[in-house]
Amino acid sequence: MIANIDFTQTVAALSALLTPLIAVITTLILILQYLLARRRWRLDLYDKRYPVFTCTMDYIVFAAGEEMTHERLFQFLRESKDKDFLFGQDVRSFLDELYKNGVDLRTTLSIYARMPVGDERTKHVNREAEIRKWFLAQLEVAKQQFGRYLAIAQR
């Protein structure tokens, strides 16, 4: 009879511990699922943000060395169209500034293309050089602007 009492008490004790144990295991599973979903969400955002970064870098390099065209300006607008949904105001403002300077570069090129050699043309050629230098400086700025949105480091 003592063995029956010990066995019954043991079963009762284990039954009483089973409910909290299931609760703890369930809580751990929920926490792990949350962490996994959060990482997946960050990777999904990365997959959407990175193409905007690469098109920006391509645009900057193009603007620094090639003749800016309307087609290239429109291509940049198309490729960076998701900026409003994927980035904060800092990157959105940066991309807008890049576009505006691209338009300025295009305008400057078209103005002096038809001008005869002289002081006025030289002024526009110098303005073009300033804009191109500005674009070159933006390569590093772009890395910094996009850096916090593209960082994969564990947080």
C-alpha positions as CSV (number, residue, x, y, z in Angstrom):
1,M,0.0,0.0,0.0
2,I,2.9,2.4,0.6
3,A,4.1,1.7,-2.9
4,N,0.6,2.5,-4.3
5,I,0.5,5.8,-2.3
6,D,4.0,6.8,-3.5
7,F,3.2,5.9,-7.1
8,T,-0.1,7.8,-7.0
9,Q,1.5,10.8,-5.4
10,T,4.3,10.7,-8.0
11,V,1.8,10.5,-10.8
12,A,-0.2,13.4,-9.3
13,A,3.0,15.5,-8.8
14,L,4.1,14.8,-12.4
15,S,0.6,15.7,-13.7
16,A,0.7,18.9,-11.7
17,L,4.1,19.8,-13.2
18,L,3.1,18.8,-16.7
19,T,0.9,21.9,-17.3
20,P,3.5,24.5,-16.4
21,L,6.1,22.5,-18.4
22,I,3.9,22.6,-21.5
23,A,3.3,26.3,-20.9
24,V,7.1,27.0,-20.7
25,I,7.8,24.9,-23.9
26,T,5.0,26.7,-25.7
27,T,6.3,30.1,-24.7
28,L,9.8,29.2,-25.9
29,I,8.4,28.0,-29.2
30,L,6.5,31.3,-29.6
31,I,9.6,33.3,-28.8
32,L,11.7,31.4,-31.3
33,Q,9.0,31.8,-34.0
34,Y,8.8,35.5,-33.3
35,L,12.6,35.9,-33.6
36,L,12.6,33.8,-36.8
37,A,9.8,35.9,-38.3
38,R,11.6,39.1,-37.4
39,R,14.8,37.9,-39.1
40,R,12.8,36.8,-42.2
41,W,11.1,40.2,-42.3
42,R,14.5,42.0,-42.2
43,L,15.9,39.8,-45.0
44,D,12.8,40.4,-47.1
45,L,13.3,44.1,-46.6
46,Y,16.9,43.8,-47.5
47,D,15.9,42.0,-50.8
48,K,13.7,45.0,-51.6
49,R,16.1,47.7,-50.5
50,Y,19.3,46.5,-52.1
51,P,18.2,47.0,-55.7
52,V,17.4,50.6,-54.9
53,F,20.9,51.0,-53.4
54,T,22.6,49.4,-56.5
55,C,20.6,51.5,-58.9
56,T,21.6,54.6,-56.9
57,M,25.2,53.7,-57.0
58,D,25.0,53.0,-60.8
59,Y,23.2,56.4,-61.3
60,I,25.9,58.2,-59.3
61,V,28.7,56.6,-61.3
62,F,26.9,57.3,-64.6
63,A,26.3,61.0,-63.6
64,A,30.0,61.4,-62.7
65,G,31.3,60.2,-66.0
66,E,28.7,59.9,-68.8
67,E,26.5,62.4,-70.6
68,M,23.2,62.6,-68.6
69,T,20.2,61.9,-70.7
70,H,16.5,62.1,-70.1
71,E,16.2,58.4,-70.4
72,R,18.8,57.9,-67.7
73,L,17.0,60.3,-65.4
74,F,13.7,58.5,-65.9
75,Q,15.4,55.1,-65.4
76,F,16.6,56.3,-62.0
77,L,13.1,57.5,-61.1
78,R,11.7,54.1,-62.1
79,E,14.3,52.0,-60.3
80,S,14.0,54.1,-57.1
81,K,10.2,54.4,-57.0
82,D,9.9,52.2,-53.9
83,K,11.9,54.7,-51.8
84,D,8.9,56.1,-50.2
85,F,7.9,52.8,-48.7
86,L,11.2,51.2,-47.9
87,F,13.3,54.0,-46.4
88,G,13.1,56.9,-44.0
89,Q,13.1,60.5,-44.8
90,D,16.9,60.7,-44.9
91,V,17.3,58.3,-47.8
92,R,14.2,59.8,-49.6
93,S,15.7,63.3,-49.4
94,F,19.1,62.0,-50.6
95,L,17.5,60.3,-53.6
96,D,15.5,63.4,-54.5
97,E,18.7,65.5,-54.2
98,L,20.5,63.1,-56.6
99,Y,17.7,63.3,-59.1
100,K,17.6,67.1,-58.9
101,N,21.3,67.4,-59.4
102,G,21.0,65.0,-62.4
103,V,18.4,67.3,-63.9
104,D,20.7,70.2,-63.2
105,L,23.6,68.3,-64.9
106,R,21.4,67.5,-67.9
107,T,20.2,71.1,-68.2
108,T,23.8,72.5,-68.0
109,L,24.9,70.1,-70.7
110,S,22.1,71.1,-73.0
111,I,22.7,74.8,-72.4
112,Y,26.4,74.9,-73.3
113,A,26.2,72.3,-76.1
114,R,25.0,75.0,-78.5
115,M,27.1,77.8,-77.3
116,P,30.2,79.1,-79.0
117,V,33.5,79.0,-77.1
118,G,33.7,81.9,-74.7
119,D,33.2,83.0,-71.1
120,E,29.6,82.1,-70.9
121,R,30.3,78.6,-72.2
122,T,33.2,78.2,-69.8
123,K,31.0,79.1,-66.9
124,H,28.6,76.3,-67.8
125,V,31.5,73.9,-68.4
126,N,32.8,74.7,-64.9
127,R,29.3,74.2,-63.5
128,E,29.2,70.8,-65.1
129,A,32.6,69.9,-63.5
130,E,31.3,71.0,-60.1
131,I,28.2,68.8,-60.4
132,R,30.2,65.8,-61.5
133,K,32.6,66.3,-58.6
134,W,29.6,66.5,-56.3
135,F,28.3,63.2,-57.7
136,L,31.6,61.5,-57.1
137,A,31.5,62.6,-53.5
138,Q,28.1,61.1,-53.2
139,L,29.4,57.5,-53.6
140,E,30.5,57.5,-49.9
141,V,27.5,59.5,-48.8
142,A,25.2,56.9,-50.4
143,K,27.0,54.0,-48.5
144,Q,26.4,55.9,-45.3
145,Q,22.8,56.8,-46.1
146,F,21.9,53.2,-47.0
147,G,24.1,51.6,-44.5
148,R,21.7,51.4,-41.6
149,Y,18.9,50.0,-43.8
150,L,21.1,47.4,-45.4
151,A,23.1,46.2,-42.3
152,I,22.6,42.5,-41.7
153,A,24.4,42.5,-38.4
154,Q,22.6,40.8,-35.5
155,R,20.6,43.3,-33.4
